[in-house]
């Protein structure tokens, strides 16, 4: 399950930023997760609880912000909404879509002490 390694990376970022920004406890983490990012949210929540035990983020609340998928259609030149990879363009039916958002995950905001 790659959600465990994602949570380990998140914790690493939190620990690095704690030194830089002088905080000692994380209360809430807001994550933006794109619909095309391939992240199973419930597995991520479980992994976050496991990975953060005994850390500065132990018992931190994890808030998920869902981000829509967007792609550029090469044949018709439109930016279109997509729900999954390999969707068809709703305007021309083409498969030639270049994803330009909704395939990433990032820490948007933290509540810390």
Biopython code that builds the backbone (N, CA, C, O; Angstrom):
import numpy as np
from Bio.PDB.StructureBuilder import StructureBuilder

atoms = [
    (1, "UNK", "N", (0.846, -1.167, 0.000)),
    (1, "UNK", "CA", (0.000, 0.000, 0.000)),
    (1, "UNK", "C", (0.897, 1.237, 0.000)),
    (1, "UNK", "O", (1.670, 1.445, 0.935)),
    (2, "UNK", "N", (0.795, 2.047, -1.035)),
    (2, "UNK", "CA", (1.663, 3.211, -1.148)),
    (2, "UNK", "C", (1.215, 4.371, -0.256)),
    (2, "UNK", "O", (1.957, 5.338, -0.085)),
    (3, "UNK", "N", (0.015, 4.286, 0.311)),
    (3, "UNK", "CA", (-0.453, 5.330, 1.222)),
    (3, "UNK", "C", (0.431, 5.412, 2.467)),
    (3, "UNK", "O", (0.612, 6.491, 3.031)),
    (4, "UNK", "N", (0.981, 4.275, 2.896)),
    (4, "UNK", "CA", (1.867, 4.270, 4.063)),
    (4, "UNK", "C", (3.123, 5.105, 3.766)),
    (4, "UNK", "O", (3.540, 5.912, 4.597)),
    (5, "UNK", "N", (3.717, 4.913, 2.600)),
    (5, "UNK", "CA", (4.913, 5.689, 2.254)),
    (5, "UNK", "C", (4.576, 7.161, 2.035)),
    (5, "UNK", "O", (5.405, 8.028, 2.310)),
    (6, "UNK", "N", (3.380, 7.453, 1.548)),
    (6, "UNK", "CA", (2.959, 8.848, 1.426)),
    (6, "UNK", "C", (2.898, 9.506, 2.804)),
    (6, "UNK", "O", (3.334, 10.644, 2.975)),
    (7, "UNK", "N", (2.357, 8.783, 3.780)),
    (7, "UNK", "CA", (2.257, 9.320, 5.137)),
    (7, "UNK", "C", (3.630, 9.483, 5.782)),
    (7, "UNK", "O", (3.862, 10.435, 6.528)),
    (8, "UNK", "N", (4.527, 8.564, 5.495)),
    (8, "UNK", "CA", (5.895, 8.713, 6.004)),
    (8, "UNK", "C", (6.539, 9.972, 5.434)),
    (8, "UNK", "O", (7.253, 10.679, 6.146)),
    (9, "UNK", "N", (6.298, 10.255, 4.172)),
    (9, "UNK", "CA", (6.830, 11.471, 3.545)),
    (9, "UNK", "C", (6.187, 12.721, 4.138)),
    (9, "UNK", "O", (6.865, 13.725, 4.355)),
    (10, "UNK", "N", (4.897, 12.664, 4.398)),
    (10, "UNK", "CA", (4.210, 13.798, 5.020)),
    (10, "UNK", "C", (4.817, 14.072, 6.395)),
    (10, "UNK", "O", (5.097, 15.221, 6.734)),
    (11, "UNK", "N", (5.017, 13.026, 7.179)),
    (11, "UNK", "CA", (5.599, 13.191, 8.511)),
    (11, "UNK", "C", (7.006, 13.786, 8.427)),
    (11, "UNK", "O", (7.380, 14.623, 9.249)),
    (12, "UNK", "N", (7.768, 13.359, 7.450)),
    (12, "UNK", "CA", (9.112, 13.913, 7.246)),
    (12, "UNK", "C", (9.054, 15.420, 6.999)),
    (12, "UNK", "O", (9.843, 16.177, 7.563)),
    (13, "UNK", "N", (8.127, 15.844, 6.164)),
    (13, "UNK", "CA", (7.957, 17.272, 5.878)),
    (13, "UNK", "C", (7.556, 18.011, 7.148)),
    (13, "UNK", "O", (8.081, 19.086, 7.435)),
    (14, "UNK", "N", (6.627, 17.436, 7.910)),
    (14, "UNK", "CA", (6.185, 18.074, 9.155)),
    (14, "UNK", "C", (7.337, 18.242, 10.138)),
    (14, "UNK", "O", (7.465, 19.286, 10.777)),
    (15, "UNK", "N", (8.173, 17.217, 10.258)),
    (15, "UNK", "CA", (9.315, 17.279, 11.178)),
    (15, "UNK", "C", (10.348, 18.300, 10.717)),
    (15, "UNK", "O", (10.908, 19.029, 11.537)),
    (16, "UNK", "N", (10.604, 18.358, 9.423)),
    (16, "UNK", "CA", (11.550, 19.347, 8.892)),
    (16, "UNK", "C", (11.038, 20.764, 9.114)),
    (16, "UNK", "O", (11.796, 21.650, 9.512)),
    (17, "UNK", "N", (9.770, 20.971, 8.860)),
    (17, "UNK", "CA", (9.186, 22.302, 9.030)),
    (17, "UNK", "C", (9.086, 22.698, 10.503)),
    (17, "UNK", "O", (9.141, 23.884, 10.828)),
    (18, "UNK", "N", (8.940, 21.715, 11.396)),
    (18, "UNK", "CA", (8.888, 22.014, 12.835)),
    (18, "UNK", "C", (10.186, 22.672, 13.289)),
    (18, "UNK", "O", (10.170, 23.600, 14.098)),
    (19, "UNK", "N", (11.297, 22.192, 12.770)),
    (19, "UNK", "CA", (12.593, 22.799, 13.105)),
    (19, "UNK", "C", (12.697, 24.210, 12.539)),
    (19, "UNK", "O", (13.133, 25.130, 13.231)),
    (20, "UNK", "N", (12.305, 24.378, 11.303)),
    (20, "UNK", "CA", (12.403, 25.666, 10.627)),
    (20, "UNK", "C", (11.446, 26.699, 11.216)),
    (20, "UNK", "O", (11.818, 27.851, 11.440)),
    (21, "UNK", "N", (10.208, 26.268, 11.464)),
    (21, "UNK", "CA", (9.175, 27.221, 11.868)),
    (21, "UNK", "C", (8.885, 27.212, 13.371)),
    (21, "UNK", "O", (7.970, 27.892, 13.837)),
    (22, "UNK", "N", (9.664, 26.444, 14.120)),
    (22, "UNK", "CA", (9.603, 26.465, 15.583)),
    (22, "UNK", "C", (8.236, 26.069, 16.157)),
    (22, "UNK", "O", (7.681, 26.793, 16.984)),
    (23, "UNK", "N", (7.698, 24.938, 15.727)),
    (23, "UNK", "CA", (6.511, 24.400, 16.389)),
    (23, "UNK", "C", (6.849, 23.022, 16.925)),
    (23, "UNK", "O", (7.803, 22.389, 16.472)),
    (24, "UNK", "N", (6.067, 22.558, 17.891)),
    (24, "UNK", "CA", (6.355, 21.270, 18.527)),
    (24, "UNK", "C", (5.202, 20.283, 18.465)),
    (24, "UNK", "O", (5.356, 19.123, 18.848)),
    (25, "UNK", "N", (4.041, 20.736, 17.984)),
    (25, "UNK", "CA", (2.889, 19.840, 17.890)),
    (25, "UNK", "C", (2.044, 20.233, 16.691)),
    (25, "UNK", "O", (1.795, 21.413, 16.442)),
    (26, "UNK", "N", (1.606, 19.214, 15.950)),
    (26, "UNK", "CA", (0.703, 19.429, 14.822)),
    (26, "UNK", "C", (-0.690, 19.002, 15.262)),
    (26, "UNK", "O", (-0.895, 17.874, 15.709)),
    (27, "UNK", "N", (-1.640, 19.914, 15.130)),
    (27, "UNK", "CA", (-3.013, 19.618, 15.540)),
    (27, "UNK", "C", (-3.893, 19.193, 14.363)),
    (27, "UNK", "O", (-4.725, 18.296, 14.498)),
    (28, "UNK", "N", (-3.705, 19.842, 13.205)),
    (28, "UNK", "CA", (-4.508, 19.531, 12.025)),
    (28, "UNK", "C", (-3.643, 19.669, 10.781)),
    (28, "UNK", "O", (-2.830, 20.586, 10.667)),
    (29, "UNK", "N", (-3.836, 18.739, 9.853)),
    (29, "UNK", "CA", (-3.175, 18.776, 8.553)),
    (29, "UNK", "C", (-4.262, 18.785, 7.486)),
    (29, "UNK", "O", (-5.117, 17.899, 7.458)),
    (30, "UNK", "N", (-4.230, 19.784, 6.610)),
    (30, "UNK", "CA", (-5.132, 19.836, 5.471)),
    (30, "UNK", "C", (-4.358, 19.399, 4.238)),
    (30, "UNK", "O", (-3.342, 19.997, 3.886)),
    (31, "UNK", "N", (-4.846, 18.354, 3.589)),
    (31, "UNK", "CA", (-4.219, 17.839, 2.364)),
    (31, "UNK", "C", (-5.147, 18.066, 1.183)),
    (31, "UNK", "O", (-6.341, 17.773, 1.254)),
    (32, "UNK", "N", (-4.596, 18.585, 0.102)),
    (32, "UNK", "CA", (-5.323, 18.632, -1.164)),
    (32, "UNK", "C", (-4.948, 17.366, -1.928)),
    (32, "UNK", "O", (-3.771, 17.093, -2.166)),
    (33, "UNK", "N", (-5.965, 16.602, -2.307)),
    (33, "UNK", "CA", (-5.719, 15.367, -3.055)),
    (33, "UNK", "C", (-6.566, 15.390, -4.315)),
    (33, "UNK", "O", (-7.792, 15.488, -4.257)),
    (34, "UNK", "N", (-5.901, 15.300, -5.445)),
    (34, "UNK", "CA", (-6.602, 15.297, -6.722)),
    (34, "UNK", "C", (-7.301, 13.971, -6.976)),
    (34, "UNK", "O", (-6.838, 12.912, -6.554)),
    (35, "UNK", "N", (-8.415, 14.053, -7.670)),
    (35, "UNK", "CA", (-9.203, 12.866, -7.997)),
    (35, "UNK", "C", (-8.405, 11.879, -8.860)),
    (35, "UNK", "O", (-8.717, 10.689, -8.893)),
    (36, "UNK", "N", (-7.380, 12.375, -9.551)),
    (36, "UNK", "CA", (-6.563, 11.537, -10.428)),
    (36, "UNK", "C", (-5.247, 11.103, -9.779)),
    (36, "UNK", "O", (-4.397, 10.510, -10.443)),
    (37, "UNK", "N", (-5.074, 11.395, -8.484)),
    (37, "UNK", "CA", (-3.801, 11.123, -7.810)),
    (37, "UNK", "C", (-3.600, 9.647, -7.461)),
    (37, "UNK", "O", (-2.487, 9.240, -7.130)),
    (38, "UNK", "N", (-4.640, 8.860, -7.528)),
    (38, "UNK", "CA", (-4.499, 7.434, -7.222)),
    (38, "UNK", "C", (-4.318, 7.157, -5.737)),
    (38, "UNK", "O", (-3.682, 6.171, -5.364)),
    (39, "UNK", "N", (-4.870, 8.015, -4.890)),
    (39, "UNK", "CA", (-4.746, 7.854, -3.445)),
    (39, "UNK", "C", (-6.075, 7.350, -2.891)),
    (39, "UNK", "O", (-7.127, 7.940, -3.139)),
    (40, "UNK", "N", (-6.016, 6.262, -2.144)),
    (40, "UNK", "CA", (-7.195, 5.728, -1.459)),
    (40, "UNK", "C", (-7.293, 6.453, -0.122)),
    (40, "UNK", "O", (-6.470, 6.233, 0.766)),
    (41, "UNK", "N", (-8.294, 7.315, 0.024)),
    (41, "UNK", "CA", (-8.386, 8.214, 1.174)),
    (41, "UNK", "C", (-8.503, 7.455, 2.495)),
    (41, "UNK", "O", (-7.848, 7.825, 3.469)),
    (42, "UNK", "N", (-9.311, 6.418, 2.550)),
    (42, "UNK", "CA", (-9.459, 5.676, 3.813)),
    (42, "UNK", "C", (-8.154, 4.973, 4.199)),
    (42, "UNK", "O", (-7.811, 4.920, 5.380)),
    (43, "UNK", "N", (-7.437, 4.442, 3.234)),
    (43, "UNK", "CA", (-6.132, 3.826, 3.511)),
    (43, "UNK", "C", (-5.139, 4.890, 3.976)),
    (43, "UNK", "O", (-4.296, 4.625, 4.834)),
    (44, "UNK", "N", (-5.239, 6.100, 3.407)),
    (44, "UNK", "CA", (-4.369, 7.196, 3.820)),
    (44, "UNK", "C", (-4.663, 7.600, 5.264)),
    (44, "UNK", "O", (-3.740, 7.832, 6.045)),
    (45, "UNK", "N", (-5.934, 7.683, 5.617)),
    (45, "UNK", "CA", (-6.311, 8.035, 6.997)),
    (45, "UNK", "C", (-5.769, 7.002, 7.987)),
    (45, "UNK", "O", (-5.206, 7.363, 9.021)),
    (46, "UNK", "N", (-5.941, 5.724, 7.667)),
    (46, "UNK", "CA", (-5.434, 4.656, 8.532)),
    (46, "UNK", "C", (-3.915, 4.751, 8.660)),
    (46, "UNK", "O", (-3.376, 4.687, 9.764)),
    (47, "UNK", "N", (-3.238, 4.903, 7.544)),
    (47, "UNK", "CA", (-1.772, 4.989, 7.525)),
    (47, "UNK", "C", (-1.277, 6.197, 8.302)),
    (47, "UNK", "O", (-0.260, 6.121, 8.992)),
    (48, "UNK", "N", (-1.989, 7.309, 8.195)),
    (48, "UNK", "CA", (-1.599, 8.524, 8.905)),
    (48, "UNK", "C", (-1.622, 8.297, 10.415)),
    (48, "UNK", "O", (-0.711, 8.717, 11.128)),
    (49, "UNK", "N", (-2.669, 7.631, 10.894)),
    (49, "UNK", "CA", (-2.762, 7.324, 12.324)),
    (49, "UNK", "C", (-1.602, 6.447, 12.778)),
    (49, "UNK", "O", (-1.021, 6.681, 13.838)),
    (50, "UNK", "N", (-1.266, 5.444, 11.984)),
    (50, "UNK", "CA", (-0.194, 4.511, 12.333)),
    (50, "UNK", "C", (1.165, 5.213, 12.312)),
    (50, "UNK", "O", (1.945, 5.095, 13.257)),
    (51, "UNK", "N", (1.438, 5.933, 11.245)),
    (51, "UNK", "CA", (2.751, 6.560, 11.047)),
    (51, "UNK", "C", (3.016, 7.661, 12.065)),
    (51, "UNK", "O", (4.160, 7.856, 12.473)),
    (52, "UNK", "N", (1.985, 8.380, 12.481)),
    (52, "UNK", "CA", (2.199, 9.529, 13.366)),
    (52, "UNK", "C", (2.243, 9.164, 14.855)),
    (52, "UNK", "O", (2.479, 10.036, 15.692)),
    (53, "UNK", "N", (2.023, 7.903, 15.192)),
    (53, "UNK", "CA", (2.094, 7.505, 16.605)),
    (53, "UNK", "C", (3.472, 7.827, 17.174)),
    (53, "UNK", "O", (4.498, 7.489, 16.584)),
    (54, "UNK", "N", (3.477, 8.485, 18.333)),
    (54, "UNK", "CA", (4.731, 8.831, 18.988)),
    (54, "UNK", "C", (5.474, 9.999, 18.361)),
    (54, "UNK", "O", (6.624, 10.252, 18.720)),
    (55, "UNK", "N", (4.852, 10.716, 17.438)),
    (55, "UNK", "CA", (5.500, 11.837, 16.757)),
    (55, "UNK", "C", (4.838, 13.155, 17.145)),
    (55, "UNK", "O", (3.889, 13.175, 17.930)),
    (56, "UNK", "N", (5.340, 14.246, 16.594)),
    (56, "UNK", "CA", (4.751, 15.551, 16.855)),
    (56, "UNK", "C", (3.361, 15.691, 16.249)),
    (56, "UNK", "O", (2.652, 16.650, 16.552)),
    (57, "UNK", "N", (2.960, 14.750, 15.396)),
    (57, "UNK", "CA", (1.639, 14.784, 14.770)),
    (57, "UNK", "C", (0.701, 13.713, 15.334)),
    (57, "UNK", "O", (-0.354, 13.442, 14.760)),
    (58, "UNK", "N", (1.092, 13.106, 16.464)),
    (58, "UNK", "CA", (0.226, 12.098, 17.058)),
    (58, "UNK", "C", (-1.112, 12.740, 17.416)),
    (58, "UNK", "O", (-1.152, 13.815, 18.015)),
    (59, "UNK", "N", (-2.187, 12.086, 17.051)),
    (59, "UNK", "CA", (-3.568, 12.531, 17.263)),
    (59, "UNK", "C", (-3.927, 13.786, 16.470)),
    (59, "UNK", "O", (-4.930, 14.437, 16.763)),
    (60, "UNK", "N", (-3.127, 14.125, 15.482)),
    (60, "UNK", "CA", (-3.479, 15.246, 14.605)),
    (60, "UNK", "C", (-4.681, 14.859, 13.750)),
    (60, "UNK", "O", (-4.832, 13.702, 13.358)),
    (61, "UNK", "N", (-5.509, 15.815, 13.474)),
    (61, "UNK", "CA", (-6.677, 15.607, 12.627)),
    (61, "UNK", "C", (-6.240, 15.747, 11.172)),
    (61, "UNK", "O", (-5.493, 16.663, 10.828)),
    (62, "UNK", "N", (-6.702, 14.849, 10.332)),
    (62, "UNK", "CA", (-6.370, 14.884, 8.905)),
    (62, "UNK", "C", (-7.608, 15.314, 8.128)),
    (62, "UNK", "O", (-8.620, 14.613, 8.115)),
    (63, "UNK", "N", (-7.517, 16.463, 7.487)),
    (63, "UNK", "CA", (-8.618, 16.995, 6.686)),
    (63, "UNK", "C", (-8.257, 16.850, 5.209)),
    (63, "UNK", "O", (-7.167, 17.237, 4.789)),
    (64, "UNK", "N", (-9.171, 16.294, 4.433)),
    (64, "UNK", "CA", (-8.939, 16.058, 3.013)),
    (64, "UNK", "C", (-9.754, 17.049, 2.188)),
    (64, "UNK", "O", (-10.960, 17.194, 2.389)),
    (65, "UNK", "N", (-9.090, 17.722, 1.269)),
    (65, "UNK", "CA", (-9.746, 18.621, 0.323)),
    (65, "UNK", "C", (-9.649, 17.953, -1.046)),
    (65, "UNK", "O", (-8.556, 17.801, -1.592)),
    (66, "UNK", "N", (-10.786, 17.558, -1.594)),
    (66, "UNK", "CA", (-10.820, 16.900, -2.906)),
    (66, "UNK", "C", (-10.622, 17.938, -4.004)),
    (66, "UNK", "O", (-11.275, 18.982, -4.024)),
    (67, "UNK", "N", (-9.709, 17.627, -4.913)),
    (67, "UNK", "CA", (-9.432, 18.515, -6.041)),
    (67, "UNK", "C", (-9.896, 17.849, -7.337)),
    (67, "UNK", "O", (-9.590, 16.680, -7.571)),
    (68, "UNK", "N", (-10.630, 18.577, -8.178)),
    (68, "UNK", "CA", (-11.122, 17.998, -9.424)),
    (68, "UNK", "C", (-10.003, 17.779, -10.435)),
    (68, "UNK", "O", (-8.946, 18.406, -10.369)),
    (69, "UNK", "N", (-10.263, 16.883, -11.360)),
    (69, "UNK", "CA", (-9.318, 16.632, -12.445)),
    (69, "UNK", "C", (-9.622, 17.523, -13.643)),
    (69, "UNK", "O", (-10.781, 17.740, -13.996)),
    (70, "UNK", "N", (-8.567, 18.031, -14.257)),
    (70, "UNK", "CA", (-8.696, 18.860, -15.456)),
    (70, "UNK", "C", (-7.673, 18.375, -16.481)),
    (70, "UNK", "O", (-6.574, 17.944, -16.131)),
    (71, "UNK", "N", (-8.057, 18.453, -17.739)),
    (71, "UNK", "CA", (-7.142, 18.056, -18.811)),
    (71, "UNK", "C", (-7.342, 18.972, -20.016)),
    (71, "UNK", "O", (-8.410, 19.551, -20.212)),
    (72, "UNK", "N", (-6.290, 19.084, -20.812)),
    (72, "UNK", "CA", (-6.318, 19.860, -22.049)),
    (72, "UNK", "C", (-6.524, 18.889, -23.199)),
    (72, "UNK", "O", (-5.763, 17.935, -23.366)),
    (73, "UNK", "N", (-7.562, 19.141, -23.991)),
    (73, "UNK", "CA", (-7.832, 18.305, -25.156)),
    (73, "UNK", "C", (-7.028, 18.840, -26.334)),
    (73, "UNK", "O", (-7.237, 19.971, -26.773)),
    (74, "UNK", "N", (-6.116, 18.033, -26.840)),
    (74, "UNK", "CA", (-5.246, 18.476, -27.939)),
    (74, "UNK", "C", (-6.026, 18.757, -29.226)),
    (74, "UNK", "O", (-5.799, 19.801, -29.837)),
    (75, "UNK", "N", (-6.940, 17.875, -29.671)),
    (75, "UNK", "CA", (-7.648, 18.145, -30.933)),
    (75, "UNK", "C", (-8.569, 19.369, -30.907)),
    (75, "UNK", "O", (-8.567, 20.160, -31.850)),
    (76, "UNK", "N", (-9.361, 19.534, -29.830)),
    (76, "UNK", "CA", (-10.311, 20.655, -29.844)),
    (76, "UNK", "C", (-9.834, 21.872, -29.057)),
    (76, "UNK", "O", (-10.478, 22.920, -29.090)),
    (77, "UNK", "N", (-8.701, 21.742, -28.344)),
    (77, "UNK", "CA", (-8.107, 22.888, -27.662)),
    (77, "UNK", "C", (-8.888, 23.429, -26.481)),
    (77, "UNK", "O", (-8.855, 24.628, -26.205)),
    (78, "UNK", "N", (-9.590, 22.549, -25.783)),
    (78, "UNK", "CA", (-10.366, 22.990, -24.625)),
    (78, "UNK", "C", (-9.835, 22.365, -23.347)),
    (78, "UNK", "O", (-9.282, 21.265, -23.353)),
    (79, "UNK", "N", (-10.013, 23.088, -22.257)),
    (79, "UNK", "CA", (-9.722, 22.553, -20.937)),
    (79, "UNK", "C", (-11.008, 21.878, -20.458)),
    (79, "UNK", "O", (-12.059, 22.516, -20.400)),
    (80, "UNK", "N", (-10.928, 20.587, -20.113)),
    (80, "UNK", "CA", (-12.133, 19.838, -19.764)),
    (80, "UNK", "C", (-11.975, 19.147, -18.406)),
    (80, "UNK", "O", (-10.866, 18.840, -17.968)),
    (81, "UNK", "N", (-13.112, 18.916, -17.759)),
    (81, "UNK", "CA", (-13.123, 18.185, -16.487)),
    (81, "UNK", "C", (-13.023, 16.690, -16.783)),
    (81, "UNK", "O", (-13.670, 16.185, -17.700)),
    (82, "UNK", "N", (-12.197, 15.980, -15.989)),
    (82, "UNK", "CA", (-12.083, 14.529, -16.107)),
    (82, "UNK", "C", (-12.217, 13.908, -14.714)),
    (82, "UNK", "O", (-11.763, 14.476, -13.721)),
    (83, "UNK", "N", (-12.840, 12.749, -14.664)),
    (83, "UNK", "CA", (-13.043, 12.046, -13.405)),
    (83, "UNK", "C", (-12.033, 10.935, -13.183)),
    (83, "UNK", "O", (-11.773, 10.532, -12.049)),
    (84, "UNK", "N", (-11.467, 10.443, -14.281)),
    (84, "UNK", "CA", (-10.468, 9.386, -14.195)),
    (84, "UNK", "C", (-9.548, 9.467, -15.404)),
    (84, "UNK", "O", (-9.881, 10.073, -16.423)),
    (85, "UNK", "N", (-8.390, 8.845, -15.267)),
    (85, "UNK", "CA", (-7.466, 8.817, -16.391)),
    (85, "UNK", "C", (-8.126, 8.096, -17.562)),
    (85, "UNK", "O", (-8.924, 7.181, -17.362)),
    (86, "UNK", "N", (-7.804, 8.496, -18.748)),
    (86, "UNK", "CA", (-8.301, 7.904, -19.989)),
    (86, "UNK", "C", (-9.771, 8.215, -20.266)),
    (86, "UNK", "O", (-10.406, 7.534, -21.071)),
    (87, "UNK", "N", (-10.317, 9.240, -19.604)),
    (87, "UNK", "CA", (-11.648, 9.712, -19.976)),
    (87, "UNK", "C", (-11.596, 10.271, -21.396)),
    (87, "UNK", "O", (-10.535, 10.657, -21.886)),
    (88, "UNK", "N", (-12.733, 10.307, -22.033)),
    (88, "UNK", "CA", (-12.862, 10.926, -23.349)),
    (88, "UNK", "C", (-13.164, 12.410, -23.189)),
    (88, "UNK", "O", (-13.744, 12.826, -22.186)),
    (89, "UNK", "N", (-12.775, 13.195, -24.163)),
    (89, "UNK", "CA", (-13.158, 14.606, -24.170)),
    (89, "UNK", "C", (-14.678, 14.670, -24.338)),
    (89, "UNK", "O", (-15.215, 14.061, -25.263)),
    (90, "UNK", "N", (-15.378, 15.393, -23.466)),
    (90, "UNK", "CA", (-16.835, 15.469, -23.581)),
    (90, "UNK", "C", (-17.307, 16.273, -24.795)),
    (90, "UNK", "O", (-18.486, 16.227, -25.146)),
    (91, "UNK", "N", (-16.395, 17.009, -25.437)),
    (91, "UNK", "CA", (-16.775, 17.833, -26.582)),
    (91, "UNK", "C", (-16.538, 17.134, -27.916)),
    (91, "UNK", "O", (-17.391, 17.175, -28.803)),
    (92, "UNK", "N", (-15.366, 16.484, -28.057)),
    (92, "UNK", "CA", (-15.043, 15.881, -29.363)),
    (92, "UNK", "C", (-14.839, 14.369, -29.297)),
    (92, "UNK", "O", (-14.698, 13.730, -30.340)),
    (93, "UNK", "N", (-14.819, 13.783, -28.108)),
    (93, "UNK", "CA", (-14.659, 12.336, -27.970)),
    (93, "UNK", "C", (-13.232, 11.835, -28.081)),
    (93, "UNK", "O", (-13.008, 10.625, -28.111)),
    (94, "UNK", "N", (-12.273, 12.723, -28.143)),
    (94, "UNK", "CA", (-10.878, 12.330, -28.302)),
    (94, "UNK", "C", (-10.307, 11.729, -27.018)),
    (94, "UNK", "O", (-10.739, 12.053, -25.912)),
    (95, "UNK", "N", (-9.323, 10.844, -27.199)),
    (95, "UNK", "CA", (-8.555, 10.291, -26.080)),
    (95, "UNK", "C", (-7.277, 11.083, -25.837)),
    (95, "UNK", "O", (-6.537, 10.787, -24.899)),
    (96, "UNK", "N", (-7.013, 12.069, -26.657)),
    (96, "UNK", "CA", (-5.763, 12.832, -26.566)),
    (96, "UNK", "C", (-5.890, 13.963, -25.548)),
    (96, "UNK", "O", (-5.905, 15.143, -25.896)),
    (97, "UNK", "N", (-5.979, 13.566, -24.288)),
    (97, "UNK", "CA", (-6.097, 14.531, -23.204)),
    (97, "UNK", "C", (-4.794, 14.579, -22.424)),
    (97, "UNK", "O", (-4.202, 13.544, -22.116)),
    (98, "UNK", "N", (-4.359, 15.777, -22.113)),
    (98, "UNK", "CA", (-3.157, 15.972, -21.315)),
    (98, "UNK", "C", (-3.598, 16.530, -19.960)),
    (98, "UNK", "O", (-4.058, 17.668, -19.864)),
    (99, "UNK", "N", (-3.450, 15.714, -18.917)),
    (99, "UNK", "CA", (-3.864, 16.115, -17.572)),
    (99, "UNK", "C", (-3.031, 17.309, -17.123)),
    (99, "UNK", "O", (-1.804, 17.295, -17.223)),
    (100, "UNK", "N", (-3.714, 18.351, -16.623)),
    (100, "UNK", "CA", (-2.987, 19.523, -16.134)),
    (100, "UNK", "C", (-3.296, 19.851, -14.678)),
    (100, "UNK", "O", (-2.666, 20.743, -14.108)),
    (101, "UNK", "N", (-4.242, 19.159, -14.066)),
    (101, "UNK", "CA", (-4.454, 19.305, -12.618)),
    (101, "UNK", "C", (-5.318, 18.158, -12.111)),
    (101, "UNK", "O", (-6.020, 17.489, -12.870)),
    (102, "UNK", "N", (-5.239, 17.958, -10.804)),
    (102, "UNK", "CA", (-6.024, 16.896, -10.181)),
    (102, "UNK", "C", (-5.277, 15.592, -10.035)),
    (102, "UNK", "O", (-5.862, 14.587, -9.630)),
    (103, "UNK", "N", (-3.973, 15.585, -10.360)),
    (103, "UNK", "CA", (-3.190, 14.354, -10.241)),
    (103, "UNK", "C", (-2.116, 14.477, -9.163)),
    (103, "UNK", "O", (-1.169, 13.691, -9.134)),
    (104, "UNK", "N", (-2.264, 15.462, -8.278)),
    (104, "UNK", "CA", (-1.248, 15.660, -7.261)),
    (104, "UNK", "C", (-1.841, 15.638, -5.851)),
    (104, "UNK", "O", (-3.057, 15.659, -5.658)),
    (105, "UNK", "N", (-0.938, 15.597, -4.885)),
    (105, "UNK", "CA", (-1.308, 15.685, -3.481)),
    (105, "UNK", "C", (-0.337, 16.666, -2.847)),
    (105, "UNK", "O", (0.865, 16.611, -3.107)),
    (106, "UNK", "N", (-0.856, 17.569, -2.010)),
    (106, "UNK", "CA", (0.035, 18.516, -1.339)),
    (106, "UNK", "C", (-0.534, 18.920, 0.011)),
    (106, "UNK", "O", (-1.744, 18.893, 0.237)),
    (107, "UNK", "N", (0.365, 19.292, 0.887)),
    (107, "UNK", "CA", (-0.038, 19.827, 2.179)),
    (107, "UNK", "C", (-0.446, 21.270, 1.942)),
    (107, "UNK", "O", (0.376, 22.091, 1.535)),
    (108, "UNK", "N", (-1.693, 21.579, 2.191)),
    (108, "UNK", "CA", (-2.198, 22.935, 1.960)),
    (108, "UNK", "C", (-2.021, 23.817, 3.178)),
    (108, "UNK", "O", (-1.652, 24.986, 3.061)),
    (109, "UNK", "N", (-2.287, 23.247, 4.365)),
    (109, "UNK", "CA", (-2.286, 24.077, 5.560)),
    (109, "UNK", "C", (-2.043, 23.219, 6.791)),
    (109, "UNK", "O", (-2.346, 22.026, 6.799)),
    (110, "UNK", "N", (-1.497, 23.835, 7.827)),
    (110, "UNK", "CA", (-1.267, 23.164, 9.110)),
    (110, "UNK", "C", (-1.801, 24.018, 10.240)),
    (110, "UNK", "O", (-1.764, 25.247, 10.179)),
    (111, "UNK", "N", (-2.300, 23.354, 11.276)),
    (111, "UNK", "CA", (-2.586, 24.012, 12.542)),
    (111, "UNK", "C", (-1.593, 23.439, 13.536)),
    (111, "UNK", "O", (-1.567, 22.231, 13.773)),
    (112, "UNK", "N", (-0.780, 24.304, 14.116)),
    (112, "UNK", "CA", (0.320, 23.839, 14.966)),
    (112, "UNK", "C", (0.360, 24.625, 16.276)),
    (112, "UNK", "O", (-0.272, 25.672, 16.416)),
    (113, "UNK", "N", (1.114, 24.094, 17.217)),
    (113, "UNK", "CA", (1.395, 24.786, 18.480)),
    (113, "UNK", "C", (2.891, 24.949, 18.623)),
    (113, "UNK", "O", (3.359, 25.508, 19.615)),
]
sb = StructureBuilder()
sb.init_structure("model")
sb.init_model(0)
sb.init_chain("A")
sb.init_seg("    ")
for serial, (resi, resn, name, xyz) in enumerate(atoms, 1):
    if name == "N":
        sb.init_residue(resn, " ", resi, " ")
    sb.init_atom(name, np.array(xyz, "f"), 0.0, 1.0, " ", f" {name:<3s}", serial, name[0])
structure = sb.get_structure()
